[in-house]
Amino acid sequence: LLIFVSRWIFTHFLQEVRLTQRDLQGHWQIISNGVGSFFEENSYKPAEITTDFITIRNIFDGSTYCLDVVTELARRYPQYRFLVIGKGRFFEHVQPPDNLTVLKTELTHQDMARYLNSARYALMPIRQDTQGLMSCEMATYGLPLITSDIEVCHMVFESCPHVAFI
């Protein structure tokens, strides 16, 4: 049995291996990732706003996660405060502008909530489907989310309130 976490990944798998859905009939399944119960049971409660845009990425490295886009947006809009949280070596090679704070750490859900509640928006651009669980959790939590204007993001977030596509 082949397991896929989104229809987008399944469709692209079929294209890459040159098979049809019929070829795999009865041998595949799509199981969407579920958000953590913390994000279902709690909601965005803006406290003291200390950042305009928050980006949380488990891994900074790799072009899929668009840290270059977040950094460029921070450069273009110095009047806004950006916070990027996660781990990786991206910022060893790219100097963040003064309005972008980088926290190289992992967070518990409770710690994450504290940072989310201090932000105006979640900024989570992406180049392809990479199981955007953190974006889903942010949207479920109720923090206004800005993500990429690509097919997979529309598939996941089009019916969600407070989601904008760039």
C-alpha positions as CSV (number, residue, x, y, z in Angstrom):
1,L,0.0,0.0,0.0
2,L,1.4,3.4,-1.0
3,I,0.5,6.2,1.5
4,F,0.5,9.9,0.4
5,V,-0.1,12.9,2.6
6,S,-1.9,15.0,-0.1
7,R,-3.6,14.7,-3.4
8,W,-0.9,17.0,-4.8
9,I,1.9,14.6,-3.8
10,F,0.0,11.7,-5.3
11,T,-0.6,13.5,-8.6
12,H,3.0,14.4,-8.9
13,F,4.1,10.9,-8.0
14,L,1.9,9.5,-10.8
15,Q,3.5,12.0,-13.3
16,E,7.0,11.1,-12.2
17,V,6.6,7.3,-12.4
18,R,4.4,7.5,-15.5
19,L,1.5,5.6,-14.0
20,T,-2.2,6.3,-13.8
21,Q,-4.5,6.1,-10.8
22,R,-6.0,3.1,-12.4
23,D,-2.6,1.3,-12.5
24,L,-2.5,1.5,-8.7
25,Q,-6.1,0.8,-8.0
26,G,-6.5,-0.5,-4.5
27,H,-2.8,0.1,-3.7
28,W,-2.8,3.7,-2.6
29,Q,-4.3,5.9,0.0
30,I,-4.2,9.6,0.9
31,I,-4.0,10.3,4.6
32,S,-3.9,14.0,5.5
33,N,-1.7,15.1,8.4
34,G,-3.7,16.0,11.5
35,V,-2.9,19.2,13.4
36,G,-1.8,18.8,17.0
37,S,-4.6,18.8,19.6
38,F,-3.1,21.9,21.2
39,F,-4.0,23.9,18.1
40,E,-7.5,22.5,18.0
41,E,-8.2,23.2,21.6
42,N,-6.6,26.6,21.8
43,S,-6.9,29.8,19.7
44,Y,-5.0,32.9,18.8
45,K,-5.3,35.5,21.6
46,P,-3.2,38.5,20.5
47,A,-1.3,39.7,23.5
48,E,1.5,42.3,23.4
49,I,2.4,42.4,19.7
50,T,6.2,42.3,19.4
51,T,6.4,41.2,15.7
52,D,4.5,41.7,12.6
53,F,5.3,38.5,10.7
54,I,6.3,35.2,12.2
55,T,7.8,32.3,10.3
56,I,8.4,28.9,12.1
57,R,10.3,26.3,10.1
58,N,11.6,23.1,11.6
59,I,14.4,23.3,9.1
60,F,15.8,26.5,7.5
61,D,17.8,24.7,4.9
62,G,16.5,23.9,1.5
63,S,14.8,26.2,-1.0
64,T,11.3,24.7,-0.4
65,Y,10.9,26.6,2.8
66,C,11.4,30.1,1.2
67,L,13.6,31.6,3.8
68,D,15.0,33.7,0.9
69,V,11.6,35.1,0.3
70,V,11.0,35.9,4.0
71,T,14.4,37.6,4.1
72,E,13.8,39.6,0.9
73,L,10.4,40.7,2.2
74,A,12.0,41.9,5.4
75,R,14.6,43.9,3.4
76,R,11.8,45.4,1.2
77,Y,9.7,46.4,4.2
78,P,12.1,47.7,7.0
79,Q,9.1,49.3,8.8
80,Y,7.9,45.8,9.8
81,R,9.3,43.3,12.3
82,F,9.9,39.8,11.2
83,L,10.7,36.8,13.5
84,V,12.0,33.5,12.1
85,I,12.2,30.5,14.4
86,G,13.8,27.1,13.6
87,K,17.1,25.4,13.0
88,G,19.5,25.2,10.1
89,R,22.4,26.9,8.5
90,F,20.6,29.3,6.1
91,F,21.5,32.4,8.2
92,E,25.1,31.4,8.4
93,H,25.2,32.2,4.6
94,V,22.6,35.0,4.4
95,Q,22.8,38.1,6.7
96,P,19.4,38.9,8.0
97,P,18.3,42.6,7.8
98,D,18.0,44.5,11.1
99,N,14.2,44.0,11.2
100,L,14.5,40.2,11.0
101,T,15.2,38.4,14.3
102,V,16.3,34.7,14.0
103,L,15.8,32.3,16.9
104,K,17.6,29.0,16.3
105,T,15.6,26.7,18.5
106,E,12.8,24.2,18.7
107,L,9.6,25.1,20.6
108,T,7.0,23.2,22.6
109,H,3.4,24.0,21.6
110,Q,3.1,26.2,24.7
111,D,6.2,28.2,23.7
112,M,4.9,28.4,20.2
113,A,1.6,29.8,21.4
114,R,3.4,32.6,23.2
115,Y,5.2,33.6,20.0
116,L,2.1,33.2,17.8
117,N,0.1,35.4,20.2
118,S,2.8,38.1,19.9
119,A,2.5,38.3,16.1
120,R,0.1,40.0,13.8
121,Y,0.5,37.4,10.9
122,A,2.1,34.1,10.1
123,L,4.3,34.3,7.0
124,M,4.7,30.8,5.6
125,P,5.6,30.9,1.9
126,I,6.4,27.5,0.3
127,R,7.5,26.3,-3.1
128,Q,5.9,22.9,-3.1
129,D,3.9,20.6,-0.9
130,T,6.1,19.6,2.0
131,Q,3.4,18.6,4.4
132,G,2.8,22.2,5.6
133,L,1.7,21.0,9.0
134,M,2.9,24.1,10.8
135,S,0.9,26.4,8.4
136,C,-2.2,24.2,9.0
137,E,-1.7,24.5,12.8
138,M,-1.3,28.3,12.5
139,A,-4.5,28.6,10.5
140,T,-6.4,26.2,12.9
141,Y,-5.1,28.3,15.8
142,G,-6.6,31.4,14.1
143,L,-3.5,33.4,13.4
144,P,-4.0,35.2,10.0
145,L,-1.8,33.2,7.6
146,I,0.0,34.4,4.5
147,T,1.2,31.6,2.2
148,S,2.1,31.0,-1.4
149,D,-0.3,31.3,-4.3
150,I,0.3,27.8,-5.6
151,E,-2.0,24.9,-6.3
152,V,-1.4,22.9,-3.2
153,C,-1.9,25.9,-0.9
154,H,-5.2,26.6,-2.5
155,M,-6.2,22.9,-2.1
156,V,-5.5,23.1,1.7
157,F,-6.4,26.6,2.7
158,E,-8.9,28.0,0.2
159,S,-11.9,27.5,2.5
160,C,-10.0,28.7,5.6
161,P,-10.8,32.2,6.9
162,H,-7.9,34.6,7.5
163,V,-5.6,33.0,4.8
164,A,-4.0,35.2,2.1
165,F,-2.1,33.9,-0.9
166,I,1.0,35.7,-2.3
